């Protein structure tokens, strides 16, 4: 399967140091309706959340968003 992925146009192999710097992302933890939730994310990841969630980067790898209304 790896060979098939590497054969895709634009695919490239990452060196070990690049692989170690990759941090996976996920949906922020569940929160109550209209509650601010703080979770770990880079500034770029944080500010990529939709404007209606009011994303705010609040420090080193800390992001705050407003959970959706009920």
mmCIF file of the N, C-alpha and C atoms, coordinates in Angstrom:
data_MODEL
# 
_entry.id   MODEL 
# 
loop_
_atom_site.group_PDB 
_atom_site.id 
_atom_site.type_symbol 
_atom_site.label_atom_id 
_atom_site.label_alt_id 
_atom_site.label_comp_id 
_atom_site.label_asym_id 
_atom_site.label_entity_id 
_atom_site.label_seq_id 
_atom_site.pdbx_PDB_ins_code 
_atom_site.Cartn_x 
_atom_site.Cartn_y 
_atom_site.Cartn_z 
_atom_site.occupancy 
_atom_site.B_iso_or_equiv 
_atom_site.pdbx_formal_charge 
_atom_site.auth_seq_id 
_atom_site.auth_comp_id 
_atom_site.auth_asym_id 
_atom_site.auth_atom_id 
_atom_site.pdbx_PDB_model_num 
ATOM 1   N N  . UNK A 1 1  ? 0.822   -1.196 0.000  1.00 0.00 ? 1  UNK A N  1 
ATOM 2   C CA . UNK A 1 1  ? 0.000   0.000  0.000  1.00 0.00 ? 1  UNK A CA 1 
ATOM 3   C C  . UNK A 1 1  ? 0.864   1.256  0.000  1.00 0.00 ? 1  UNK A C  1 
ATOM 4   N N  . UNK A 1 2  ? 1.975   1.237  0.732  1.00 0.00 ? 2  UNK A N  1 
ATOM 5   C CA . UNK A 1 2  ? 2.865   2.394  0.761  1.00 0.00 ? 2  UNK A CA 1 
ATOM 6   C C  . UNK A 1 2  ? 3.339   2.752  -0.636 1.00 0.00 ? 2  UNK A C  1 
ATOM 7   N N  . UNK A 1 3  ? 3.678   1.732  -1.443 1.00 0.00 ? 3  UNK A N  1 
ATOM 8   C CA . UNK A 1 3  ? 4.129   1.988  -2.808 1.00 0.00 ? 3  UNK A CA 1 
ATOM 9   C C  . UNK A 1 3  ? 3.041   2.696  -3.617 1.00 0.00 ? 3  UNK A C  1 
ATOM 10  N N  . UNK A 1 4  ? 1.779   2.292  -3.428 1.00 0.00 ? 4  UNK A N  1 
ATOM 11  C CA . UNK A 1 4  ? 0.683   2.932  -4.149 1.00 0.00 ? 4  UNK A CA 1 
ATOM 12  C C  . UNK A 1 4  ? 0.551   4.394  -3.746 1.00 0.00 ? 4  UNK A C  1 
ATOM 13  N N  . UNK A 1 5  ? 0.719   4.668  -2.462 1.00 0.00 ? 5  UNK A N  1 
ATOM 14  C CA . UNK A 1 5  ? 0.619   6.048  -1.980 1.00 0.00 ? 5  UNK A CA 1 
ATOM 15  C C  . UNK A 1 5  ? 1.766   6.879  -2.528 1.00 0.00 ? 5  UNK A C  1 
ATOM 16  N N  . UNK A 1 6  ? 2.983   6.337  -2.487 1.00 0.00 ? 6  UNK A N  1 
ATOM 17  C CA . UNK A 1 6  ? 4.143   7.074  -2.978 1.00 0.00 ? 6  UNK A CA 1 
ATOM 18  C C  . UNK A 1 6  ? 4.098   7.302  -4.480 1.00 0.00 ? 6  UNK A C  1 
ATOM 19  N N  . UNK A 1 7  ? 3.343   6.485  -5.205 1.00 0.00 ? 7  UNK A N  1 
ATOM 20  C CA . UNK A 1 7  ? 3.225   6.656  -6.651 1.00 0.00 ? 7  UNK A CA 1 
ATOM 21  C C  . UNK A 1 7  ? 2.226   7.743  -7.028 1.00 0.00 ? 7  UNK A C  1 
ATOM 22  N N  . UNK A 1 8  ? 1.501   8.289  -6.066 1.00 0.00 ? 8  UNK A N  1 
ATOM 23  C CA . UNK A 1 8  ? 0.553   9.362  -6.356 1.00 0.00 ? 8  UNK A CA 1 
ATOM 24  C C  . UNK A 1 8  ? 1.308   10.611 -6.775 1.00 0.00 ? 8  UNK A C  1 
ATOM 25  N N  . UNK A 1 9  ? 0.732   11.360 -7.680 1.00 0.00 ? 9  UNK A N  1 
ATOM 26  C CA . UNK A 1 9  ? 1.374   12.574 -8.156 1.00 0.00 ? 9  UNK A CA 1 
ATOM 27  C C  . UNK A 1 9  ? 1.537   13.575 -7.007 1.00 0.00 ? 9  UNK A C  1 
ATOM 28  N N  . UNK A 1 10 ? 2.735   14.071 -6.799 1.00 0.00 ? 10 UNK A N  1 
ATOM 29  C CA . UNK A 1 10 ? 3.014   15.053 -5.757 1.00 0.00 ? 10 UNK A CA 1 
ATOM 30  C C  . UNK A 1 10 ? 3.390   14.453 -4.413 1.00 0.00 ? 10 UNK A C  1 
ATOM 31  N N  . UNK A 1 11 ? 3.307   13.126 -4.267 1.00 0.00 ? 11 UNK A N  1 
ATOM 32  C CA . UNK A 1 11 ? 3.656   12.485 -2.999 1.00 0.00 ? 11 UNK A CA 1 
ATOM 33  C C  . UNK A 1 11 ? 5.167   12.457 -2.840 1.00 0.00 ? 11 UNK A C  1 
ATOM 34  N N  . UNK A 1 12 ? 5.637   12.632 -1.612 1.00 0.00 ? 12 UNK A N  1 
ATOM 35  C CA . UNK A 1 12 ? 7.062   12.554 -1.344 1.00 0.00 ? 12 UNK A CA 1 
ATOM 36  C C  . UNK A 1 12 ? 7.289   11.894 0.007  1.00 0.00 ? 12 UNK A C  1 
ATOM 37  N N  . UNK A 1 13 ? 8.441   11.273 0.166  1.00 0.00 ? 13 UNK A N  1 
ATOM 38  C CA . UNK A 1 13 ? 8.794   10.601 1.412  1.00 0.00 ? 13 UNK A CA 1 
ATOM 39  C C  . UNK A 1 13 ? 9.381   11.610 2.382  1.00 0.00 ? 13 UNK A C  1 
ATOM 40  N N  . UNK A 1 14 ? 8.952   11.569 3.644  1.00 0.00 ? 14 UNK A N  1 
ATOM 41  C CA . UNK A 1 14 ? 9.502   12.451 4.662  1.00 0.00 ? 14 UNK A CA 1 
ATOM 42  C C  . UNK A 1 14 ? 10.674  11.771 5.349  1.00 0.00 ? 14 UNK A C  1 
ATOM 43  N N  . UNK A 1 15 ? 11.698  12.568 5.678  1.00 0.00 ? 15 UNK A N  1 
ATOM 44  C CA . UNK A 1 15 ? 12.820  12.014 6.440  1.00 0.00 ? 15 UNK A CA 1 
ATOM 45  C C  . UNK A 1 15 ? 12.367  11.826 7.880  1.00 0.00 ? 15 UNK A C  1 
ATOM 46  N N  . UNK A 1 16 ? 13.118  11.049 8.643  1.00 0.00 ? 16 UNK A N  1 
ATOM 47  C CA . UNK A 1 16 ? 12.725  10.696 10.007 1.00 0.00 ? 16 UNK A CA 1 
ATOM 48  C C  . UNK A 1 16 ? 12.483  11.942 10.861 1.00 0.00 ? 16 UNK A C  1 
ATOM 49  N N  . UNK A 1 17 ? 13.343  12.957 10.754 1.00 0.00 ? 17 UNK A N  1 
ATOM 50  C CA . UNK A 1 17 ? 13.166  14.164 11.573 1.00 0.00 ? 17 UNK A CA 1 
ATOM 51  C C  . UNK A 1 17 ? 11.858  14.884 11.240 1.00 0.00 ? 17 UNK A C  1 
ATOM 52  N N  . UNK A 1 18 ? 11.459  14.872 9.964  1.00 0.00 ? 18 UNK A N  1 
ATOM 53  C CA . UNK A 1 18 ? 10.183  15.474 9.581  1.00 0.00 ? 18 UNK A CA 1 
ATOM 54  C C  . UNK A 1 18 ? 9.014   14.659 10.125 1.00 0.00 ? 18 UNK A C  1 
ATOM 55  N N  . UNK A 1 19 ? 9.143   13.337 10.106 1.00 0.00 ? 19 UNK A N  1 
ATOM 56  C CA . UNK A 1 19 ? 8.082   12.477 10.607 1.00 0.00 ? 19 UNK A CA 1 
ATOM 57  C C  . UNK A 1 19 ? 7.864   12.693 12.099 1.00 0.00 ? 19 UNK A C  1 
ATOM 58  N N  . UNK A 1 20 ? 8.949   12.909 12.848 1.00 0.00 ? 20 UNK A N  1 
ATOM 59  C CA . UNK A 1 20 ? 8.844   13.102 14.293 1.00 0.00 ? 20 UNK A CA 1 
ATOM 60  C C  . UNK A 1 20 ? 8.171   14.417 14.652 1.00 0.00 ? 20 UNK A C  1 
ATOM 61  N N  . UNK A 1 21 ? 8.209   15.408 13.763 1.00 0.00 ? 21 UNK A N  1 
ATOM 62  C CA . UNK A 1 21 ? 7.611   16.710 14.041 1.00 0.00 ? 21 UNK A CA 1 
ATOM 63  C C  . UNK A 1 21 ? 6.132   16.793 13.692 1.00 0.00 ? 21 UNK A C  1 
ATOM 64  N N  . UNK A 1 22 ? 5.574   15.730 13.121 1.00 0.00 ? 22 UNK A N  1 
ATOM 65  C CA . UNK A 1 22 ? 4.154   15.737 12.761 1.00 0.00 ? 22 UNK A CA 1 
ATOM 66  C C  . UNK A 1 22 ? 3.318   15.508 14.013 1.00 0.00 ? 22 UNK A C  1 
ATOM 67  N N  . UNK A 1 23 ? 2.350   16.381 14.214 1.00 0.00 ? 23 UNK A N  1 
ATOM 68  C CA . UNK A 1 23 ? 1.445   16.254 15.353 1.00 0.00 ? 23 UNK A CA 1 
ATOM 69  C C  . UNK A 1 23 ? 0.042   16.062 14.793 1.00 0.00 ? 23 UNK A C  1 
ATOM 70  N N  . UNK A 1 24 ? -0.595  14.996 15.192 1.00 0.00 ? 24 UNK A N  1 
ATOM 71  C CA . UNK A 1 24 ? -1.938  14.717 14.707 1.00 0.00 ? 24 UNK A CA 1 
ATOM 72  C C  . UNK A 1 24 ? -2.958  15.680 15.294 1.00 0.00 ? 24 UNK A C  1 
ATOM 73  N N  . UNK A 1 25 ? -4.002  15.889 14.586 1.00 0.00 ? 25 UNK A N  1 
ATOM 74  C CA . UNK A 1 25 ? -5.052  16.762 15.066 1.00 0.00 ? 25 UNK A CA 1 
ATOM 75  C C  . UNK A 1 25 ? -6.335  15.995 15.286 1.00 0.00 ? 25 UNK A C  1 
ATOM 76  N N  . UNK A 1 26 ? -7.222  16.576 16.014 1.00 0.00 ? 26 UNK A N  1 
ATOM 77  C CA . UNK A 1 26 ? -8.514  15.945 16.234 1.00 0.00 ? 26 UNK A CA 1 
ATOM 78  C C  . UNK A 1 26 ? -9.519  17.030 16.564 1.00 0.00 ? 26 UNK A C  1 
ATOM 79  N N  . UNK A 1 27 ? -10.747 16.654 16.575 1.00 0.00 ? 27 UNK A N  1 
ATOM 80  C CA . UNK A 1 27 ? -11.801 17.575 16.980 1.00 0.00 ? 27 UNK A CA 1 
ATOM 81  C C  . UNK A 1 27 ? -11.597 17.881 18.458 1.00 0.00 ? 27 UNK A C  1 
ATOM 82  N N  . UNK A 1 28 ? -11.776 19.103 18.881 1.00 0.00 ? 28 UNK A N  1 
ATOM 83  C CA . UNK A 1 28 ? -11.588 19.405 20.307 1.00 0.00 ? 28 UNK A CA 1 
ATOM 84  C C  . UNK A 1 28 ? -12.523 18.589 21.184 1.00 0.00 ? 28 UNK A C  1 
ATOM 85  N N  . UNK A 1 29 ? -12.195 18.449 22.452 1.00 0.00 ? 29 UNK A N  1 
ATOM 86  C CA . UNK A 1 29 ? -13.024 17.652 23.353 1.00 0.00 ? 29 UNK A CA 1 
ATOM 87  C C  . UNK A 1 29 ? -14.448 18.182 23.444 1.00 0.00 ? 29 UNK A C  1 
ATOM 88  N N  . UNK A 1 30 ? -15.356 17.303 23.825 1.00 0.00 ? 30 UNK A N  1 
ATOM 89  C CA . UNK A 1 30 ? -16.758 17.707 23.981 1.00 0.00 ? 30 UNK A CA 1 
ATOM 90  C C  . UNK A 1 30 ? -16.886 18.734 25.091 1.00 0.00 ? 30 UNK A C  1 
ATOM 91  N N  . UNK A 1 31 ? -17.812 19.627 24.907 1.00 0.00 ? 31 UNK A N  1 
ATOM 92  C CA . UNK A 1 31 ? -18.103 20.623 25.924 1.00 0.00 ? 31 UNK A CA 1 
ATOM 93  C C  . UNK A 1 31 ? -19.598 20.859 25.985 1.00 0.00 ? 31 UNK A C  1 
ATOM 94  N N  . UNK A 1 32 ? -20.010 21.602 26.964 1.00 0.00 ? 32 UNK A N  1 
ATOM 95  C CA . UNK A 1 32 ? -21.421 21.945 27.103 1.00 0.00 ? 32 UNK A CA 1 
ATOM 96  C C  . UNK A 1 32 ? -21.792 22.990 26.056 1.00 0.00 ? 32 UNK A C  1 
ATOM 97  N N  . UNK A 1 33 ? -23.051 23.166 25.829 1.00 0.00 ? 33 UNK A N  1 
ATOM 98  C CA . UNK A 1 33 ? -23.536 24.180 24.887 1.00 0.00 ? 33 UNK A CA 1 
ATOM 99  C C  . UNK A 1 33 ? -23.064 25.557 25.328 1.00 0.00 ? 33 UNK A C  1 
ATOM 100 N N  . UNK A 1 34 ? -22.625 26.347 24.374 1.00 0.00 ? 34 UNK A N  1 
ATOM 101 C CA . UNK A 1 34 ? -22.182 27.721 24.619 1.00 0.00 ? 34 UNK A CA 1 
ATOM 102 C C  . UNK A 1 34 ? -21.078 27.812 25.670 1.00 0.00 ? 34 UNK A C  1 
ATOM 103 N N  . UNK A 1 35 ? -20.243 26.788 25.789 1.00 0.00 ? 35 UNK A N  1 
ATOM 104 C CA . UNK A 1 35 ? -19.155 26.784 26.759 1.00 0.00 ? 35 UNK A CA 1 
ATOM 105 C C  . UNK A 1 35 ? -17.831 26.924 26.006 1.00 0.00 ? 35 UNK A C  1 
ATOM 106 N N  . UNK A 1 36 ? -16.911 27.691 26.577 1.00 0.00 ? 36 UNK A N  1 
ATOM 107 C CA . UNK A 1 36 ? -15.586 27.783 25.984 1.00 0.00 ? 36 UNK A CA 1 
ATOM 108 C C  . UNK A 1 36 ? -14.786 26.545 26.359 1.00 0.00 ? 36 UNK A C  1 
ATOM 109 N N  . UNK A 1 37 ? -14.088 25.976 25.392 1.00 0.00 ? 37 UNK A N  1 
ATOM 110 C CA . UNK A 1 37 ? -13.271 24.787 25.602 1.00 0.00 ? 37 UNK A CA 1 
ATOM 111 C C  . UNK A 1 37 ? -11.831 25.145 25.248 1.00 0.00 ? 37 UNK A C  1 
ATOM 112 N N  . UNK A 1 38 ? -10.890 24.772 26.110 1.00 0.00 ? 38 UNK A N  1 
ATOM 113 C CA . UNK A 1 38 ? -9.473  24.999 25.861 1.00 0.00 ? 38 UNK A CA 1 
ATOM 114 C C  . UNK A 1 38 ? -8.827  23.650 25.564 1.00 0.00 ? 38 UNK A C  1 
ATOM 115 N N  . UNK A 1 39 ? -8.016  23.599 24.506 1.00 0.00 ? 39 UNK A N  1 
ATOM 116 C CA . UNK A 1 39 ? -7.351  22.366 24.116 1.00 0.00 ? 39 UNK A CA 1 
ATOM 117 C C  . UNK A 1 39 ? -6.022  22.701 23.452 1.00 0.00 ? 39 UNK A C  1 
ATOM 118 N N  . UNK A 1 40 ? -5.210  21.671 23.231 1.00 0.00 ? 40 UNK A N  1 
ATOM 119 C CA . UNK A 1 40 ? -3.891  21.855 22.641 1.00 0.00 ? 40 UNK A CA 1 
ATOM 120 C C  . UNK A 1 40 ? -3.996  21.936 21.125 1.00 0.00 ? 40 UNK A C  1 
ATOM 121 N N  . UNK A 1 41 ? -3.407  22.992 20.552 1.00 0.00 ? 41 UNK A N  1 
ATOM 122 C CA . UNK A 1 41 ? -3.360  23.160 19.100 1.00 0.00 ? 41 UNK A CA 1 
ATOM 123 C C  . UNK A 1 41 ? -2.341  24.247 18.788 1.00 0.00 ? 41 UNK A C  1 
ATOM 124 N N  . UNK A 1 42 ? -1.748  24.169 17.612 1.00 0.00 ? 42 UNK A N  1 
ATOM 125 C CA . UNK A 1 42 ? -0.849  25.233 17.194 1.00 0.00 ? 42 UNK A CA 1 
ATOM 126 C C  . UNK A 1 42 ? -1.682  26.463 16.851 1.00 0.00 ? 42 UNK A C  1 
ATOM 127 N N  . UNK A 1 43 ? -1.020  27.581 16.686 1.00 0.00 ? 43 UNK A N  1 
ATOM 128 C CA . UNK A 1 43 ? -1.738  28.809 16.348 1.00 0.00 ? 43 UNK A CA 1 
ATOM 129 C C  . UNK A 1 43 ? -2.466  28.655 15.014 1.00 0.00 ? 43 UNK A C  1 
ATOM 130 N N  . UNK A 1 44 ? -1.795  28.057 14.034 1.00 0.00 ? 44 UNK A N  1 
ATOM 131 C CA . UNK A 1 44 ? -2.416  27.873 12.717 1.00 0.00 ? 44 UNK A CA 1 
ATOM 132 C C  . UNK A 1 44 ? -3.632  26.954 12.800 1.00 0.00 ? 44 UNK A C  1 
ATOM 133 N N  . UNK A 1 45 ? -3.525  25.856 13.559 1.00 0.00 ? 45 UNK A N  1 
ATOM 134 C CA . UNK A 1 45 ? -4.659  24.940 13.708 1.00 0.00 ? 45 UNK A CA 1 
ATOM 135 C C  . UNK A 1 45 ? -5.816  25.639 14.401 1.00 0.00 ? 45 UNK A C  1 
ATOM 136 N N  . UNK A 1 46 ? -5.495  26.395 15.425 1.00 0.00 ? 46 UNK A N  1 
ATOM 137 C CA . UNK A 1 46 ? -6.529  27.083 16.202 1.00 0.00 ? 46 UNK A CA 1 
ATOM 138 C C  . UNK A 1 46 ? -7.295  28.082 15.336 1.00 0.00 ? 46 UNK A C  1 
ATOM 139 N N  . UNK A 1 47 ? -6.539  28.930 14.643 1.00 0.00 ? 47 UNK A N  1 
ATOM 140 C CA . UNK A 1 47 ? -7.184  29.989 13.872 1.00 0.00 ? 47 UNK A CA 1 
ATOM 141 C C  . UNK A 1 47 ? -7.853  29.486 12.599 1.00 0.00 ? 47 UNK A C  1 
ATOM 142 N N  . UNK A 1 48 ? -7.694  28.193 12.290 1.00 0.00 ? 48 UNK A N  1 
ATOM 143 C CA . UNK A 1 48 ? -8.363  27.609 11.130 1.00 0.00 ? 48 UNK A CA 1 
ATOM 144 C C  . UNK A 1 48 ? -9.806  27.195 11.439 1.00 0.00 ? 48 UNK A C  1 
ATOM 145 N N  . UNK A 1 49 ? -10.182 27.217 12.715 1.00 0.00 ? 49 UNK A N  1 
ATOM 146 C CA . UNK A 1 49 ? -11.566 26.880 13.074 1.00 0.00 ? 49 UNK A CA 1 
ATOM 147 C C  . UNK A 1 49 ? -12.490 27.980 12.558 1.00 0.00 ? 49 UNK A C  1 
ATOM 148 N N  . UNK A 1 50 ? -13.726 27.654 12.241 1.00 0.00 ? 50 UNK A N  1 
ATOM 149 C CA . UNK A 1 50 ? -14.667 28.648 11.716 1.00 0.00 ? 50 UNK A CA 1 
ATOM 150 C C  . UNK A 1 50 ? -14.846 29.834 12.667 1.00 0.00 ? 50 UNK A C  1 
ATOM 151 N N  . UNK A 1 51 ? -15.070 30.994 12.079 1.00 0.00 ? 51 UNK A N  1 
ATOM 152 C CA . UNK A 1 51 ? -15.205 32.235 12.839 1.00 0.00 ? 51 UNK A CA 1 
ATOM 153 C C  . UNK A 1 51 ? -16.315 32.162 13.889 1.00 0.00 ? 51 UNK A C  1 
ATOM 154 N N  . UNK A 1 52 ? -17.411 31.453 13.580 1.00 0.00 ? 52 UNK A N  1 
ATOM 155 C CA . UNK A 1 52 ? -18.539 31.390 14.517 1.00 0.00 ? 52 UNK A CA 1 
ATOM 156 C C  . UNK A 1 52 ? -18.192 30.659 15.813 1.00 0.00 ? 52 UNK A C  1 
ATOM 157 N N  . UNK A 1 53 ? -17.082 29.896 15.835 1.00 0.00 ? 53 UNK A N  1 
ATOM 158 C CA . UNK A 1 53 ? -16.650 29.224 17.063 1.00 0.00 ? 53 UNK A CA 1 
ATOM 159 C C  . UNK A 1 53 ? -15.732 30.120 17.901 1.00 0.00 ? 53 UNK A C  1 
ATOM 160 N N  . UNK A 1 54 ? -15.470 31.311 17.411 1.00 0.00 ? 54 UNK A N  1 
ATOM 161 C CA . UNK A 1 54 ? -14.619 32.295 18.085 1.00 0.00 ? 54 UNK A CA 1 
ATOM 162 C C  . UNK A 1 54 ? -13.269 31.710 18.499 1.00 0.00 ? 54 UNK A C  1 
ATOM 163 N N  . UNK A 1 55 ? -12.495 31.193 17.564 1.00 0.00 ? 55 UNK A N  1 
ATOM 164 C CA . UNK A 1 55 ? -11.198 30.629 17.936 1.00 0.00 ? 55 UNK A CA 1 
ATOM 165 C C  . UNK A 1 55 ? -10.267 31.711 18.462 1.00 0.00 ? 55 UNK A C  1 
ATOM 166 N N  . UNK A 1 56 ? -9.560  31.395 19.527 1.00 0.00 ? 56 UNK A N  1 
ATOM 167 C CA . UNK A 1 56 ? -8.602  32.337 20.116 1.00 0.00 ? 56 UNK A CA 1 
ATOM 168 C C  . UNK A 1 56 ? -7.367  31.558 20.546 1.00 0.00 ? 56 UNK A C  1 
ATOM 169 N N  . UNK A 1 57 ? -6.216  31.945 19.997 1.00 0.00 ? 57 UNK A N  1 
ATOM 170 C CA . UNK A 1 57 ? -4.952  31.330 20.406 1.00 0.00 ? 57 UNK A CA 1 
ATOM 171 C C  . UNK A 1 57 ? -4.517  32.040 21.676 1.00 0.00 ? 57 UNK A C  1 
ATOM 172 N N  . UNK A 1 58 ? -4.413  31.297 22.785 1.00 0.00 ? 58 UNK A N  1 
ATOM 173 C CA . UNK A 1 58 ? -4.188  31.937 24.082 1.00 0.00 ? 58 UNK A CA 1 
ATOM 174 C C  . UNK A 1 58 ? -2.824  31.649 24.696 1.00 0.00 ? 58 UNK A C  1 
ATOM 175 N N  . UNK A 1 59 ? -1.944  31.056 23.950 1.00 0.00 ? 59 UNK A N  1 
ATOM 176 C CA . UNK A 1 59 ? -0.610  30.826 24.498 1.00 0.00 ? 59 UNK A CA 1 
ATOM 177 C C  . UNK A 1 59 ? 0.064   29.660 23.820 1.00 0.00 ? 59 UNK A C  1 
ATOM 178 N N  . UNK A 1 60 ? 1.164   29.203 24.398 1.00 0.00 ? 60 UNK A N  1 
ATOM 179 C CA . UNK A 1 60 ? 1.911   28.125 23.755 1.00 0.00 ? 60 UNK A CA 1 
ATOM 180 C C  . UNK A 1 60 ? 1.062   26.862 23.575 1.00 0.00 ? 60 UNK A C  1 
ATOM 181 N N  . UNK A 1 61 ? 0.649   26.629 22.341 1.00 0.00 ? 61 UNK A N  1 
ATOM 182 C CA . UNK A 1 61 ? -0.164  25.457 21.985 1.00 0.00 ? 61 UNK A CA 1 
ATOM 183 C C  . UNK A 1 61 ? -1.460  25.363 22.773 1.00 0.00 ? 61 UNK A C  1 
ATOM 184 N N  . UNK A 1 62 ? -2.087  26.475 23.050 1.00 0.00 ? 62 UNK A N  1 
ATOM 185 C CA . UNK A 1 62 ? -3.379  26.513 23.738 1.00 0.00 ? 62 UNK A CA 1 
ATOM 186 C C  . UNK A 1 62 ? -4.377  27.268 22.866 1.00 0.00 ? 62 UNK A C  1 
ATOM 187 N N  . UNK A 1 63 ? -5.503  26.635 22.632 1.00 0.00 ? 63 UNK A N  1 
ATOM 188 C CA . UNK A 1 63 ? -6.550  27.231 21.809 1.00 0.00 ? 63 UNK A CA 1 
ATOM 189 C C  . UNK A 1 63 ? -7.869  27.201 22.569 1.00 0.00 ? 63 UNK A C  1 
ATOM 190 N N  . UNK A 1 64 ? -8.671  28.210 22.374 1.00 0.00 ? 64 UNK A N  1 
ATOM 191 C CA . UNK A 1 64 ? -9.990  28.267 22.997 1.00 0.00 ? 64 UNK A CA 1 
ATOM 192 C C  . UNK A 1 64 ? -11.022 28.461 21.905 1.00 0.00 ? 64 UNK A C  1 
ATOM 193 N N  . UNK A 1 65 ? -12.105 27.686 21.965 1.00 0.00 ? 65 UNK A N  1 
ATOM 194 C CA . UNK A 1 65 ? -13.225 27.897 21.049 1.00 0.00 ? 65 UNK A CA 1 
ATOM 195 C C  . UNK A 1 65 ? -14.520 27.843 21.854 1.00 0.00 ? 65 UNK A C  1 
ATOM 196 N N  . UNK A 1 66 ? -15.560 28.417 21.272 1.00 0.00 ? 66 UNK A N  1 
ATOM 197 C CA . UNK A 1 66 ? -16.892 28.406 21.868 1.00 0.00 ? 66 UNK A CA 1 
ATOM 198 C C  . UNK A 1 66 ? -17.669 27.258 21.259 1.00 0.00 ? 66 UNK A C  1 
ATOM 199 N N  . UNK A 1 67 ? -18.143 26.341 22.097 1.00 0.00 ? 67 UNK A N  1 
ATOM 200 C CA . UNK A 1 67 ? -18.917 25.209 21.590 1.00 0.00 ? 67 UNK A CA 1 
ATOM 201 C C  . UNK A 1 67 ? -20.225 25.714 20.979 1.00 0.00 ? 67 UNK A C  1 
ATOM 202 N N  . UNK A 1 68 ? -20.764 24.960 20.057 1.00 0.00 ? 68 UNK A N  1 
ATOM 203 C CA . UNK A 1 68 ? -21.975 25.345 19.350 1.00 0.00 ? 68 UNK A CA 1 
ATOM 204 C C  . UNK A 1 68 ? -23.163 25.440 20.315 1.00 0.00 ? 68 UNK A C  1 
ATOM 205 N N  . UNK A 1 69 ? -24.127 26.315 20.003 1.00 0.00 ? 69 UNK A N  1 
ATOM 206 C CA . UNK A 1 69 ? -25.320 26.404 20.829 1.00 0.00 ? 69 UNK A CA 1 
ATOM 207 C C  . UNK A 1 69 ? -26.165 25.146 20.705 1.00 0.00 ? 69 UNK A C  1 
ATOM 208 N N  . UNK A 1 70 ? -26.983 24.889 21.712 1.00 0.00 ? 70 UNK A N  1 
ATOM 209 C CA . UNK A 1 70 ? -27.845 23.692 21.715 1.00 0.00 ? 70 UNK A CA 1 
ATOM 210 C C  . UNK A 1 70 ? -29.107 23.940 20.923 1.00 0.00 ? 70 UNK A C  1 
# 
